[in-house]
Structure formats: C-alpha cells, structure tokens
Amino acid sequence: MARKSQPKRDTFRHGNLPEALVDAALLRLEAEGVESISLRDLARDAGVNHRAVYRHFPDKLSLLALVAETGCMHLGERQKKLTSFHTPGASALIAG
C-alpha cells in the first residue's frame, strides 16, 4: 500500500516560521549581540525542532540576510514615523 505524501506547508503550527525565526533573532541581537545567534537556539525560541529551520533557510547566513533586511525596513519605518510631522527638507533630517 503506497502512502500519499503530505503536501508541503508554508506555515508551522504556530503561524509563520520564517517570521518567528527572524523575530527571535532580532530579540537575541538586541539583548546579546550577533554571537548569540545559532539556528538551534532560534528554533528553540520559536518552539520548533532545529530541523524545521532548514525547510525555510539553507543556512545561518540566509537567515541573517533576512534579519538584516527586516532591520533595515524597521529603521525606515521608524524614521518615517519620527519625521512625519516635520515639513520636508533639512529640518526634518536633523530632527530624525
């Protein structure tokens, strides 16, 4: 009797695993620095087995690239929020 293969899931039981791993990495970065980031620890922080990480990221560098991209987006959003009440120009840049 042949078994049907399970369809590949884009999410894990708690939601979006790539997002959860990035969030865990950002928390570790802020608290302990880049040296504190290991895929096993991030998997544990997200509540999954360490092998689940490799379904979304081939290696640590790939995950860190997404962490950097996410951090840049957060920085841009924060800059927009902090300068949104200023008129455009040099004064808005200085205020930010």
N, C-alpha and C positions, 0 to 999 in steps of 0.2 A: 504494500500500500504506500503510495507516494504522498509525502506531506506537502501541502501548499506552503510556499514561502510567505513570510509575513511581509506586508508592504512596508517600505522604508518610511519612518516617521520623521517629520521635520521638527517635532517638539518632543519634550520628555514629559513625564507625568506631572511635573510641577509647572510647566509652561515652556518658555523659550530657553533652551540650554545655552546657546551661544551668548545670549544677553545676560543670563545668570552668571556665566563664567567671567564675562567682561566686568560686570558689577563687582564680583568677588575680587577680581584683580585690581580694580580701581580702589577698593577699600584697603587691600593689602598694600598697594603702592603708597597710599596716603599715610597709613599707620606705620609701615615698616620698611618701605623702600623696595626697589626692584629686586633686590637679592632675596626677598621673602616669597617671591612668586615661583611656585612649582605647580606643574599640571596636577599632580596628585593632591596637593593641598587645596587647589582651586576646585577640583572635583568634590572633595570632601566638603568644602564650604557650600557648594551648590547642592549637596545631598545626593550625589550620584557616584557610581563606580568610576574609577580613573580611566577605564577603557572607553567610557562613553564620550570622553573629551575628543577622542580620535575620530569619532563619527563626524565631527564638525571642523576640527583643526588638525592638519597633518603633523604639526609640531608646535613647540612653545613660541617660536618666532612668529608664526602665523597668528596666534592668539594675541601676542604683544602688538602686532601691527594693527589689529582691530582695536585694541585697548588705546593705542596712540591716536588712531582716527577718532575714536569716541571722545577722548580727552580734548582733542582739538575742536570738535563740534561743541562740546560743553563750554569751552573757553569762548568760542564765538558767540554762543547764546548768552553767556554772562556779559560779554562786552556790549552786545546789543541792548540788553536789559539795563545796564548801568548808564548807557549813553542815550537811551531813547527819549529822555525828557530834555536833552540839550539840542540846540539848533546845530545843524551840520557845520563842520569846519574844525578849525584848530582847537577851539574851546572845548568841543566835545571829545576830542582825542586827549586833551590834557586832563579833563575831568575823569575819564575812564581809567 
